[in-house]
Amino acid sequence: MKKVLLIGLESSGKTSLVNKLKGLDHVAINVRGSTKTYDKHQLESYEILDTPGFRLGDQLVIHEILPKYLLEADEIWLVARGPELNASMKAFDEIVARYELQHLKFRLFITFKDKGEIIEFDERLPVEYLDLTKEVPTLQNEAIDYKALKLVKAPPSQSISYPNILKQVIAFMLVGLLFVVPVYISYKISQFLEPLYDEYILAHLHFKHETLSTLLTGHYGLLSIGVFSIIWALPVVILLTLTTELYNEIGIKDWITDALDPLMQKIGLTGADLLPVITGFGCNVVALEETKSCFVCTKKTCISVIAFGSACSYQLGATLSVLSANQHFHLLLPYILILSIGTIIHAKLFQQKMKVPRLTPRQVYLKWPKLSTILKRSWPSLHMFFTQALPIFFIVCIVASVLEVFSILNTLNQFLGPILATIGLKAAFAPAILASIIRKDGILLLNSEAMHTSHYDDISILIALIICSTLTPCLVTMLKIKQLLGTKEAIKILMKQATTSLLLVVLLLSLRSLLQFVL
C-alpha cells in the first residue's frame, strides 16, 4: 500500500477530494482550513494523509511538522484551485526544492473547474481538472516525476488587491453582526422565559427537608440557579453556533480574515488566526484545537488571545443573565468594550517576538447556504454543551450547595473577603469567582439571592464580571492549553492572563476614583 501525502493551499479542496474518493458526498470548499490535523484515510491501494493547507504571503508558511511527513511519503498528490494554479505551482516548486523531493512521484488535482479558465495539459499526465461538487477523481495514469508536471500550462493568477479601509470596516461590521444579532435575540428569549419559570414553577417548589431545599432551590440550587443556566445559556449557544456555521457555509469567514489581516498583524497575529478566535466565542476548547493549523510564529499568541478574550457562549449566556437579573443590562456594551480592549492590550504585551508573515489575499467564492449542512456542522458544539457544559455546571451547583449546607462557603467567603476588599469587592462575589475558574458559566452564581438582596454600583459589577471572565480560563481550557503547549508554557500563559486581568481591574478602580472625584 502506497503512502500518499495530500498538500495544497488552504481551501483548495483536499478534504473534499478524499471524501469523493471514499464515496462520500460531503464537499467542504468554503471553510478555510477545514482540516486542522493530519488525518489518515485508507483506500484500496493507498494510505492517504490529509494535511492542513498552507498560505502564501511575503514568505511561504507551511505547517511546522509537514516536512516530517513529506520525507515519509511514496507519492505526493498536489491540490490547487484552478484560478490560483499559477501561484500554487510556484509554491509547490519551492516546497519540492526546499525538501529535495525530486525523486518522489506526483499527481496534480486542479479543483474549482467551474470557477477558472480552460487549462491545457497532456491527457497522458496524472492531472485531473475537477468540479468536486459533481465529479469524482479517477486516478487515471501513473504518478510521475515533478518535472513532468511543469508541462501543465497555468493561466496567469488573478490580481486581488490588498484590503482597504472600507473593506476592513465592512469586515468589522460583519464580525459585530455575528455576535450582536444572536446575543440580542437570545436575551429577548431568556428575558421572556425566566419570569415564567420563576412564577409558575420555582415559586411553587417547597421542600420540608432543609438540606434538600438548599440543594434544589437554595442560593445555588439545581432547580433555581441551575435552570437559569439553561434558560440563559442555551439560546446563546444555539444561535451563536448556527450563525457561525452560517458564515462558514456562505464563505464569509474567508473574506473577513483576508480583510482584517493587516490589522491583526499589529497584535502579532494574521487574519487566518482570527478564525480560531471567532470559534472561541462558541467553545474555547474547539477553538484551541483549531490553533494546530496556526503558524509557528503566531500559535502561542493566538492561544493566549482565545483564553483571555474569546467569551464562549456559556460565558456570554451567564453574563446576560447576571446583567438582566441585577438590573444592569446597560453594562453589556461597556463589558464587551472592556473585554475587547483588554484582549488587545494582552496580545500586545505578550505577543511572540517573531516576524509575522503578511498573507496574500485570495479569491473567495460565496455560495447559497444549505440548512442541512449548517445543522450538521453545528451539532458537535451543541452536543458538547449538553454532554459536557451543563453536567459540569450542575456539579458546580451541587458542590456550592453542599459547601453552603456545611457552612464551608461562609468560611471561604470570610477568607477571601479581605483579598477581594483590596479590589473593591465584597465576600459575596467569592463563590462566582471560584466557580468561574472551573466553568465560565459559574458566573451565574452572581445571580444568587445574596447578590440580589444587595445593591452594587456599576463599577463593582463590571469588576466582578471581568475577574470571573478573564482571571483564568476555565479548567477544561487550561487542560487543553497544557496538552497543546506543555505544562511550562501553560503556566506562563495563565500568569500573563492573570496579570492583564488585574491590570484591567486597576484601570476600573481608577475610573471609579475619578468619577467619585468629579461627581
C-alpha positions in Angstrom: 0.0 0.0 0.0 1.4 3.3 -1.1 1.7 6.2 1.4 0.3 9.3 -0.1 0.6 12.9 1.2 -2.1 15.4 0.1 -0.9 19.0 0.1 -2.2 22.3 -1.2 -3.2 25.8 -0.2 -6.0 26.4 2.3 -9.5 25.7 1.0 -8.1 24.1 -2.2 -10.4 21.1 -1.8 -8.1 18.4 -0.3 -10.6 17.0 2.2 -13.4 17.1 -0.4 -11.1 15.2 -2.8 -10.6 12.4 -0.2 -14.3 12.3 0.6 -15.1 11.9 -3.1 -12.6 9.0 -3.4 -14.2 7.4 -0.4 -17.6 7.6 -2.0 -18.9 10.4 0.3 -20.9 13.4 -0.9 -19.7 15.9 1.6 -17.8 18.8 0.0 -16.3 21.5 2.2 -14.9 24.1 -0.2 -15.8 27.3 1.6 -14.4 26.8 5.0 -10.8 28.0 5.4 -8.6 25.3 6.8 -11.4 22.7 7.3 -8.5 20.2 8.1 -6.9 21.1 11.4 -4.9 17.9 12.0 -3.2 15.2 9.9 -5.9 12.7 9.1 -5.3 9.3 7.6 -7.7 7.7 5.1 -7.5 4.1 3.9 -8.3 3.3 0.3 -7.8 0.0 -1.5 -4.3 0.8 -2.7 -3.4 4.0 -0.9 -3.0 5.3 2.6 -3.8 9.0 2.2 -2.7 11.6 4.7 -4.8 14.8 4.5 -2.8 17.8 5.8 -3.7 21.3 6.9 -3.4 23.8 4.0 -0.7 26.4 3.8 -0.9 30.1 2.9 1.0 32.4 0.6 2.4 35.7 1.9 5.6 37.6 2.0 7.0 34.1 2.7 5.8 30.6 2.2 4.4 29.4 5.5 3.7 25.7 5.9 2.7 23.7 8.9 5.6 23.0 11.3 5.6 19.2 11.1 4.8 18.8 7.4 8.4 18.2 6.4 8.4 15.0 8.5 5.6 13.6 6.5 7.0 14.8 3.2 10.0 12.6 3.7 8.0 9.5 4.6 5.6 9.7 1.5 5.8 7.4 -1.5 3.6 9.8 -3.6 2.6 13.4 -3.2 -0.8 14.5 -4.5 -0.9 18.2 -5.2 -4.3 20.0 -5.0 -4.7 23.5 -6.4 -7.7 25.7 -7.2 -7.9 26.4 -10.9 -8.0 30.2 -10.6 -4.9 30.0 -8.3 -2.9 27.3 -10.2 -0.1 29.7 -11.2 0.6 30.7 -7.6 0.1 27.2 -6.3 2.6 25.7 -8.7 5.2 28.3 -7.6 4.6 27.3 -4.0 4.9 23.6 -5.0 8.2 24.5 -6.8 9.6 26.0 -3.6 8.5 23.0 -1.4 10.0 20.4 -3.8 13.2 22.3 -3.9 13.4 23.1 -0.2 12.9 19.5 0.9 14.6 17.8 -2.1 11.6 15.8 -3.2 12.5 15.5 -6.9 12.8 11.7 -6.5 9.2 11.2 -5.5 6.2 10.6 -7.7 3.4 13.2 -8.0 -0.2 13.7 -9.1 -2.0 17.0 -9.6 -5.6 17.7 -9.0 -7.0 21.1 -10.2 -10.2 22.0 -8.4 -12.9 24.7 -8.8 -13.2 23.8 -12.5 -16.4 25.8 -12.6 -14.6 29.0 -11.4 -11.5 29.0 -13.5 -10.3 29.3 -17.1 -9.6 26.5 -19.5 -6.3 24.8 -18.5 -4.3 22.9 -21.1 -2.4 19.7 -20.3 -1.5 16.4 -21.9 -4.1 13.8 -21.1 -1.4 11.3 -20.6 -0.3 13.1 -17.4 -1.7 12.2 -14.0 -3.6 15.5 -13.9 -7.3 15.9 -13.2 -9.3 19.1 -13.6 -12.4 18.7 -11.4 -15.6 20.3 -10.2 -15.8 18.4 -6.9 -19.5 19.2 -6.5 -20.2 17.0 -9.5 -17.2 14.9 -10.4 -15.2 12.1 -8.8 -11.4 11.6 -9.3 -10.5 8.7 -11.5 -6.8 8.3 -10.6 -6.0 7.6 -14.2 -2.4 7.4 -15.4 0.6 6.6 -13.2 2.2 9.2 -10.9 5.3 10.8 -12.4 8.3 13.0 -11.6 7.5 16.5 -10.6 9.5 17.9 -13.5 7.0 16.4 -16.0 4.1 18.2 -14.2 5.6 21.5 -15.3 4.1 20.8 -18.8 0.8 21.9 -17.4 0.2 25.5 -18.6 -1.2 27.6 -15.8 -3.1 30.8 -16.7 -1.9 34.0 -15.0 -3.1 34.4 -11.4 -6.0 36.7 -10.9 -4.8 40.0 -9.3 -6.5 40.6 -6.0 -5.9 43.9 -4.2 -5.0 44.2 -0.6 -7.9 45.2 1.7 -8.6 48.9 2.1 -10.2 50.8 5.0 -13.7 50.3 3.6 -13.3 46.5 3.4 -11.9 46.5 6.9 -14.9 48.5 8.2 -17.3 46.1 6.5 -15.4 43.1 7.9 -15.7 44.6 11.4 -19.4 45.1 10.9 -19.9 41.5 9.8 -18.0 40.3 12.9 -20.2 42.5 15.0 -23.4 41.2 13.4 -22.1 37.7 14.1 -22.5 38.3 17.8 -24.9 41.2 18.2 -27.8 39.6 16.4 -27.8 36.2 18.1 -26.9 37.7 21.6 -29.8 40.2 21.4 -32.3 37.6 20.2 -31.1 35.3 23.0 -31.5 38.0 25.5 -35.2 38.6 24.5 -35.9 34.8 24.6 -34.4 34.4 28.0 -36.0 37.5 29.3 -39.3 36.1 28.3 -38.7 32.6 29.7 -37.1 33.4 33.1 -40.2 35.1 34.8 -42.4 32.4 33.5 -40.3 29.7 35.1 -39.9 31.8 38.3 -43.6 32.5 38.7 -45.2 29.2 37.6 -42.7 26.6 38.6 -40.0 27.8 41.1 -42.4 29.7 43.3 -44.4 26.5 43.9 -41.5 24.3 44.8 -41.2 23.7 48.6 -39.3 21.0 50.4 -39.6 20.2 54.1 -36.1 18.8 54.4 -33.8 21.8 54.8 -30.8 20.2 53.2 -32.8 19.0 50.2 -34.3 22.5 49.9 -30.8 24.0 49.8 -29.6 21.6 47.2 -32.6 22.1 44.9 -33.9 25.6 45.4 -31.3 27.4 47.6 -28.9 30.1 46.6 -27.0 27.7 44.3 -29.8 25.1 43.9 -30.2 22.9 40.8 -33.8 24.0 40.2 -33.0 27.7 40.9 -29.7 28.9 39.5 -29.1 25.5 37.7 -32.1 26.0 35.5 -31.1 29.6 34.9 -28.1 28.2 33.2 -30.3 26.5 30.6 -32.7 29.5 30.2 -29.8 32.0 29.6 -27.0 30.0 28.1 -28.9 27.6 25.8 -30.3 30.3 23.4 -26.9 31.9 23.1 -25.2 28.6 22.5 -27.7 27.6 19.8 -27.9 30.9 18.0 -24.2 31.7 18.1 -23.3 28.3 16.8 -25.8 28.5 14.0 -24.7 32.0 13.0 -21.0 31.0 13.0 -21.7 28.0 10.8 -23.9 30.1 8.5 -20.8 32.3 7.9 -18.8 29.2 7.3 -21.2 27.8 4.8 -21.6 31.0 2.8 -17.8 31.6 2.8 -17.9 35.0 4.6 -15.3 33.9 7.1 -12.6 33.6 4.4 -13.3 37.2 3.2 -13.3 38.6 6.8 -9.9 37.0 7.6 -8.3 38.4 4.5 -9.8 41.9 5.0 -8.6 42.1 8.6 -5.1 40.6 8.1 -3.3 44.0 8.1 -4.9 45.0 11.4 -4.3 41.6 13.0 -0.6 42.0 12.2 -0.4 44.8 14.7 -1.1 42.5 17.6 1.1 39.7 16.4 -1.5 37.6 14.5 -2.5 37.0 11.0 -6.0 37.3 9.5 -6.1 33.5 9.4 -5.7 33.4 13.2 -8.9 35.3 13.6 -10.9 32.2 12.7 -9.9 30.2 15.9 -10.6 33.4 17.9 -14.1 33.7 16.4 -14.7 29.9 17.0 -13.8 30.6 20.7 -17.0 32.5 21.1 -18.7 29.2 20.6 -16.3 27.0 22.6 -12.7 27.7 23.6 -11.7 24.0 23.5 -12.8 23.7 19.9 -11.0 26.9 19.1 -7.8 25.7 20.7 -7.9 22.6 18.6 -8.0 24.8 15.5 -4.8 26.5 16.5 -3.0 23.4 15.4 -3.2 24.9 11.9 -1.7 28.3 13.1 1.8 29.3 12.0 4.6 28.7 14.5 5.2 32.5 14.8 1.6 33.1 15.9 0.4 30.0 17.6 1.1 30.9 21.3 -0.3 34.4 20.9 -3.4 33.0 19.3 -3.9 30.5 22.1 -3.4 33.3 24.7 -5.9 35.6 23.0 -8.5 32.8 22.8 -8.1 32.0 26.5 -8.4 35.7 27.5 -10.8 37.3 25.2 -13.0 34.7 23.4 -16.0 34.8 25.6 -17.6 31.4 25.0 -21.3 31.1 24.5 -21.7 29.7 28.1 -19.9 32.8 29.4 -22.0 35.2 27.3 -25.2 33.5 28.4 -24.3 33.7 32.0 -23.2 37.3 31.7 -26.6 38.2 30.1 -28.4 36.5 32.9 -26.4 38.4 35.6 -26.8 41.8 34.0 -30.5 41.3 33.5 -31.2 39.9 37.0 -29.3 42.7 38.7 -30.9 45.4 36.5 -27.5 46.3 34.9 -28.2 45.3 31.3 -26.9 48.7 30.2 -23.4 47.4 31.2 -23.3 44.9 28.3 -21.7 47.1 25.8 -19.1 48.5 28.3 -18.3 44.9 29.3 -17.7 43.9 25.7 -15.7 47.1 25.1 -13.5 46.5 28.2 -13.0 42.8 27.2 -12.0 43.8 23.6 -9.6 46.5 24.8 -8.2 44.1 27.4 -7.6 41.5 24.7 -5.7 43.9 22.5 -3.6 45.0 25.5 -3.0 41.4 26.4 -1.9 40.5 22.9 0.4 43.5 22.6 2.0 42.9 26.0 2.8 39.3 25.4 3.0 38.7 21.7 5.8 36.4 20.4 9.0 38.1 19.2 8.8 36.6 15.8 8.1 38.0 12.4 4.5 37.5 11.3 4.0 37.0 7.6 1.6 39.2 5.7 -0.8 36.9 3.8 -1.7 37.3 0.2 -5.5 37.9 -0.3 -7.3 35.1 -2.1 -10.3 34.8 -4.3 -13.2 34.0 -2.1 -16.2 32.1 -3.5 -19.6 32.7 -1.8 -22.5 30.3 -2.2 -26.1 30.0 -1.0 -26.2 28.1 2.3 -27.8 24.8 2.9 -29.7 24.4 6.1 -28.8 20.7 6.4 -25.1 21.4 6.2 -25.4 24.2 8.8 -27.2 21.9 11.2 -24.7 19.1 10.6 -21.8 21.3 11.4 -23.5 22.9 14.4 -24.3 19.6 16.1 -20.8 18.9 17.6 -20.8 22.2 19.5 -24.4 21.7 20.7 -23.7 18.1 21.7 -20.7 19.3 23.7 -22.9 21.8 25.5 -25.5 19.2 26.6 -23.0 16.4 27.4 -20.1 18.5 29.0 -21.0 22.1 29.9 -24.4 21.5 31.5 -23.4 18.5 33.6 -20.3 20.3 34.9 -22.3 23.3 35.8 -24.8 21.2 37.7 -21.9 19.6 39.6 -20.7 23.2 40.4 -24.1 24.0 41.8 -24.2 20.8 43.9 -20.7 21.4 45.3 -21.6 25.1 46.1 -24.8 24.0 47.8 -23.0 21.3 49.8 -20.4 23.9 50.9 -23.3 26.1 51.9 -25.0 23.4 53.9 -21.8 22.7 56.0 -21.1 26.5 56.3 -17.8 26.0 54.5 -18.9 28.6 51.9 -19.2 31.2 54.7 -15.7 30.3 55.9 -14.3 30.5 52.4 -16.1 33.9 51.9 -14.6 35.2 55.1 -11.1 34.1 54.0 -11.4 35.6 50.5 -13.2 38.7 51.8 -10.1 40.7 52.8 -8.5 39.8 49.4 -11.5 40.9 47.4 -11.8 44.0 49.5 -8.4 45.2 48.1 -10.1 45.5 44.7 -13.3 46.9 46.0 -15.4 43.8 46.1 -17.3 42.1 48.9 -17.1 38.4 50.0 -20.4 37.7 48.3 -18.6 37.7 45.0 -16.2 34.8 46.0 -18.4 31.8 45.0 -18.8 33.1 41.5 -15.1 33.8 41.1 -14.1 30.4 42.3 -16.8 28.6 40.2 -15.8 30.5 37.0 -12.3 29.1 37.3 -13.9 25.7 36.8 -16.6 26.7 34.3 -17.3 30.2 32.9 -21.0 29.7 33.4 -20.1 29.7 37.0 -20.6 33.5 36.6 -24.3 32.6 37.1 -23.6 32.3 40.8 -23.7 36.1 40.8 -27.4 35.5 40.5 -27.6 34.1 44.0 -30.1 35.6 46.4 -27.2 37.1 48.4 -26.3 39.2 45.4 -29.9 40.2 44.6 -30.6 41.5 48.1 -27.6 43.8 48.0 -27.1 46.8 45.7 -23.8 47.2 43.9 -22.6 50.0 41.7 -21.8 49.6 38.0 -18.1 49.5 38.5 -18.4 46.7 41.1 -20.5 44.6 38.7 -18.0 45.2 35.9 -15.0 44.3 38.1 -16.7 41.1 39.2 -17.6 40.1 35.6 -14.1 41.0 34.3 -12.4 38.9 37.1 -14.8 36.0 36.5 -14.2 36.2 32.8 -10.5 36.8 32.5 -8.6 35.9 35.7 -8.1 32.4 34.4 -9.5 30.3 31.6 -12.0 27.6 32.6 -10.5 24.4 33.8 -11.1 22.4 30.6 -9.4 25.2 28.6 -6.4 25.1 30.9 -6.1 21.4 30.4 -6.3 21.8 26.6 -3.6 24.5 26.7 -1.4 22.1 28.7 -2.0 19.4 26.1 -1.0 21.7 23.2 2.0 23.6 24.7 3.1 21.6 27.8 2.9 22.4 31.5 5.6 25.2 31.5 4.1 27.2 28.7 0.6 26.7 30.0 1.7 28.2 33.4 3.3 31.1 31.6 0.0 31.8 29.7 -2.0 31.6 33.0 0.3 34.0 34.8 0.2 36.5 31.8 -3.6 36.3 31.7 -4.0 36.9 35.4 -1.6 39.9 35.1 -3.7 41.5 32.3 -6.9 40.8 34.2 -5.7 42.6 37.4 -4.4 45.4 35.2 -8.0 45.9 33.9 -9.3 45.8 37.5 -6.8 48.6 38.4 -8.0 50.7 35.5 -11.6 50.2 36.5 -10.8 51.2 40.1 -9.0 54.3 38.8 -12.1 55.1 36.8 -14.3 54.8 39.9 -12.0 57.1 41.9 -12.1 59.6 39.0 -15.9 59.5 38.9 -16.1 59.9 42.6 -13.8 62.9 42.5 -15.6 64.6 39.6 -19.1 63.9 41.0 
